[in-house]
């Protein structure tokens, strides 16, 4: 239960608590409960919180926390002891001293070729060291975790999510946890099992209902956080039945006419479209928003390539519109077009490459024969030492280092720059803007050729935008600095489609740096919109190379007081 008047808000909750919030620009909060008094303050960059129990007899019973948001994220807290921590990229750390003595914890998380990992170590009365690994195999997810210090222990996990059914299985020495849940509309059924020396099993169900208000009325009044969108899925102009359309919270399957209807967030979101089993087409994506549409999604037709091997071969790379590795005895679904087939043989064997012209919606099976390499050829088989990029975005400038050589060439892609260093030859290149899946790279030096498939991540950001200061007052100048990971030919700042500022180049790249000064005038400040009790200008930075344009959004916090 709550009441709001201007910047003041008063609410009453159960378990019993009375909370008052005041947001003239910053946010001030006071919370009273039968057990404690809590105070809080936040301005978008810094936040402070304190909690004092009513049984307060010494300062050690209170808790305090001070936070700074941004990159890096910093915090300090007092909870019976003093602790401080930070988070930057994939790193997390905390150090402090409490009743149990000094403590230190450091953790790092990241992804490598689809594998998500987490490493954690530290000291809290003794050394600690642990790890966790997770790998998605849709609709399953596998995990393996363990602790090496203070004592060795390991556990396995298996997760599943498909439609309305989800579940997980967690196994560790002397312990097992099982969770299954099924949801369909208003109905839900949950099964939980646990074994830790004794076996326990629990089953629960629920039913959620809504008042029978007609959906058009509710939507017109803005009553749902989500609203429906409709569309049609096609391939080569024909409807696709049975395609799976998935958003952040729900899924739908297209009918016989290829049509779908799905609820999405009011601000819009991206939908992924997976073709039905048996249809040679590539997954698609479309950005939708309620009130627009209906949307027409044309899936890209594909072809299938199978590989049959004679001899001890490993497989072959298909190099064309996309690059992909196909193991012997397997099939791959790829876009139609012309491909070069590069065999991958173990040491001492070889096979002749092939050319393939793959039409849409067809299947082709290739045969490769791997035969021994003559003795004199084996003496020349020492591979090149090459350092490859771990991942690239479409359009990103990457680099390849060929060690211990004086000359090296990059095959198949234009070379932006060549540098000779003490370690070898450094080759700079740009990933094609239309690259998908994996990018096939080849380098040549001394008559030898090495190749690698580098993952292409369309979600990898190409622009980094920094505002200094991130919060400005009326009349103050804000420095806008962007770093582009592609050869940007220019950069500009926009507000709601209106160009505010053209940035100047200050670096030749990589990265390509552009800087400019933006004055926060009265006219600009009047266009700021509320954001979590503050005011913010939704700026958009655009950088381009030829006809390719990359955009990034950033919010400039605006102080109500004059500079």
QUIMODA-V653114 format. One record per backbone hydrogen bond with DSSP energy under -0.5 kcal/mol. CO is the residue of the C=O (numbers start at 1). NH is the residue of the N-H. E is the energy in kcal/mol with one decimal. If there is no record, write none. Layout:
# QUIMODA-V653114
co-><CO	CO>
nh-><NH	NH>
e-><E	E>
This chain:
# QUIMODA-V653114
co-><1	3	5	7	8	9	10	11	13	16	17	18	19	20	21	22	26	27	28	29	30	31	32	35	36	37	38	39	40	41	42	45	46	47	48	49	50	51	52	53	58	59	62	63	64	65	66	67	68	70	73	74	75	76	77	78	81	82	83	84	85	86	87	87	88	90	91	92	93	94	95	96	97	98	101	102	103	104	105	106	107	108	110	112	114	114	115	116	117	118	119	120	121	122	123	126	128	129	129	130	131	132	133	134	135	137	139	140	141	142	143	144	145	146	147	149	153	154	155	156	157	158	159	160	162	164	165	166	167	168	169	170	171	172	175	176	177	178	179	180	181	182	184	186	187	188	189	190	191	192	193	194	195	198	200	202	204	206	211	214	215	216	217	218	219	225	227	228	229	230	231	232	233	234	235	238	239	240	243	243	244	244	245	246	250	252	254	255	258	259	260	262	264	265	265	269	271	272	272	273	274	276	278	279	280	284	286	286	288	289	295	295	296	297	297	300	301	302	303	304	305	306	307	308	310	311	312	314	315	316	317	317	318	318	319	322	324	325	326	327	330	332	332	334	337	339	340	340	341	341	342	343	344	344	346	348	350	354	356	356	357	358	359	362	364	366	368	368	369	371	374	374	375	375	377	378	384	385	386	387	392	393	396	396	398	400	400	401	401	402	402	409	409	411	414	414	417	419	419	423	424	425	425	426	426	427	428	428	429	431	432	436	436	437	438	438	439	439	441	442	443	444	445	448	450	452	452	454	455	455	456	457	462	464	466	468	470	472	473	474	476	478	478	479	479	480	481	482	483	484	484	485	486	490	491	492	493	493	494	495	498	501	501	504	511	511	512	513	513	514	515	516	517	518	519	520	521	522	524	525	529	531	534	535	536	536	537	537	538	539	540	541	542	543	544	544	545	548	550	552	554	555	556	557	558	561>
nh-><12	10	8	23	5	21	3	19	17	34	13	32	11	30	9	28	25	42	22	40	20	38	18	54	33	52	31	50	29	48	27	69	43	67	41	65	39	63	37	56	61	62	80	51	78	49	76	47	74	72	87	68	85	66	83	64	79	97	77	95	75	93	72	73	91	109	88	107	86	105	84	103	82	101	98	125	96	123	94	121	92	119	117	115	116	136	112	134	110	132	108	130	106	128	104	124	122	148	149	120	146	118	144	116	142	140	161	137	159	135	157	133	155	131	153	129	147	173	145	171	143	169	141	167	165	183	162	181	160	179	158	177	156	175	172	195	170	193	168	191	166	189	187	208	184	206	182	204	180	202	178	200	176	196	194	192	190	188	213	218	219	220	221	223	222	266	264	291	262	295	260	297	240	299	238	235	241	243	245	254	246	274	252	272	247	245	242	258	233	255	231	229	227	268	290	288	286	246	274	284	244	279	280	281	302	273	271	288	269	292	232	297	298	234	299	282	336	361	334	364	332	366	329	368	370	313	346	328	344	326	319	342	320	324	340	320	318	327	316	330	307	305	334	303	358	356	319	342	343	354	317	345	314	315	349	373	371	341	339	358	359	337	362	304	306	308	310	370	371	350	377	378	378	379	380	381	386	403	388	401	457	396	398	431	429	402	427	387	403	405	425	411	444	442	416	430	428	421	426	404	421	402	427	419	428	400	416	417	398	395	435	323	438	456	323	440	441	454	452	411	450	409	448	445	443	441	454	439	392	457	458	460	485	483	481	479	557	559	476	563	520	480	518	468	481	516	466	514	464	511	512	397	488	544	503	542	500	501	540	498	495	493	503	515	509	513	484	506	507	482	504	480	519	478	521	475	525	526	527	528	536	534	531	558	529	538	539	556	496	554	494	552	492	550	489	490	548	545	543	541	539	557	537	472	535	474>
e-><-3.2	-3.3	-2.0	-2.1	-2.5	-2.8	-3.1	-2.5	-1.4	-0.6	-2.4	-3.2	-2.4	-2.5	-2.1	-2.7	-1.4	-1.8	-2.7	-2.1	-3.1	-2.6	-3.1	-2.1	-2.0	-3.2	-2.7	-2.5	-2.4	-3.0	-2.9	-3.3	-2.2	-2.9	-2.5	-2.2	-2.5	-1.9	-2.6	-1.3	-1.8	-1.5	-0.6	-2.4	-2.6	-2.4	-2.5	-2.1	-2.1	-0.5	-2.2	-2.9	-2.6	-3.0	-2.8	-1.9	-2.1	-2.4	-2.7	-2.7	-2.2	-2.1	-0.5	-2.6	-2.2	-2.3	-2.0	-3.2	-1.9	-2.9	-2.8	-2.5	-1.7	-2.2	-2.0	-0.6	-2.2	-2.9	-2.6	-2.6	-2.6	-2.6	-2.7	-1.9	-0.5	-0.6	-2.6	-2.6	-1.8	-2.1	-2.4	-3.2	-3.0	-2.8	-2.6	-2.2	-2.2	-2.8	-1.6	-2.5	-2.4	-2.2	-2.7	-2.8	-2.7	-3.1	-1.9	-2.9	-3.0	-2.8	-2.6	-2.9	-2.6	-2.4	-2.3	-1.8	-3.1	-0.8	-2.3	-3.2	-2.3	-2.3	-1.9	-2.3	-2.0	-2.3	-2.8	-3.0	-2.6	-2.5	-2.3	-2.6	-2.6	-2.6	-2.4	-2.5	-2.7	-2.7	-2.4	-3.1	-2.6	-2.4	-1.9	-2.3	-2.2	-2.4	-2.6	-2.7	-2.7	-3.3	-2.7	-2.9	-2.2	-1.6	-2.7	-2.9	-3.3	-1.8	-2.8	-2.0	-2.9	-2.2	-1.7	-3.0	-1.5	-1.7	-2.7	-0.5	-2.3	-2.2	-2.1	-3.0	-2.3	-3.2	-1.7	-2.2	-0.6	-0.5	-0.6	-2.2	-0.5	-2.8	-2.5	-2.4	-3.0	-3.3	-1.9	-2.2	-2.7	-1.8	-1.8	-2.3	-2.7	-1.7	-0.5	-2.6	-2.0	-2.6	-0.5	-2.5	-2.4	-1.9	-0.6	-1.7	-2.4	-3.0	-3.0	-0.5	-1.6	-1.8	-2.6	-0.5	-0.6	-2.9	-0.7	-2.8	-0.7	-2.6	-2.4	-2.8	-2.1	-3.0	-3.0	-2.3	-3.4	-1.9	-0.7	-1.5	-3.1	-3.0	-0.6	-2.6	-0.6	-1.8	-2.6	-1.4	-3.4	-0.5	-2.1	-2.0	-1.9	-2.7	-0.6	-3.0	-3.0	-2.8	-2.5	-0.7	-0.6	-1.4	-2.8	-0.5	-2.2	-1.2	-2.0	-2.9	-2.7	-3.1	-3.3	-0.6	-0.7	-2.1	-0.9	-2.5	-2.9	-3.2	-2.5	-0.5	-0.6	-2.4	-1.0	-1.0	-0.6	-0.7	-1.1	-1.5	-0.8	-2.8	-0.6	-1.9	-2.8	-2.4	-0.6	-2.9	-2.3	-0.6	-3.0	-2.8	-0.7	-0.6	-2.4	-0.6	-2.5	-0.7	-0.5	-0.6	-3.0	-0.6	-3.5	-2.2	-3.2	-2.8	-0.6	-2.8	-0.5	-2.3	-2.5	-1.2	-2.1	-0.7	-1.6	-0.5	-1.5	-2.7	-1.7	-0.5	-0.6	-2.7	-2.1	-2.8	-2.4	-2.6	-1.8	-2.2	-2.5	-2.9	-0.6	-3.0	-2.0	-0.5	-0.6	-1.6	-2.3	-2.0	-2.4	-2.8	-1.9	-2.9	-2.2	-2.4	-2.7	-0.5	-3.0	-2.0	-0.6	-1.7	-2.6	-2.1	-1.6	-0.6	-2.6	-2.8	-2.6	-1.6	-2.5	-2.7	-3.4	-1.5	-2.5	-1.8	-2.5	-3.0	-0.5	-2.7	-0.6	-0.6	-2.9	-2.6	-1.0	-2.7	-2.8	-2.9	-0.5	-2.9	-1.4	-3.4	-2.6	-1.8	-1.6	-1.5	-2.2	-1.6	-2.7	-2.6	-2.7	-0.6	-1.5	-2.2	-0.6	-2.3	-3.2	-2.1	-2.5	-3.3	-3.5	-0.7	-2.1	-2.6	-2.5	-3.2	-1.8	-0.7	-2.4	-2.4	-0.6	-0.9>
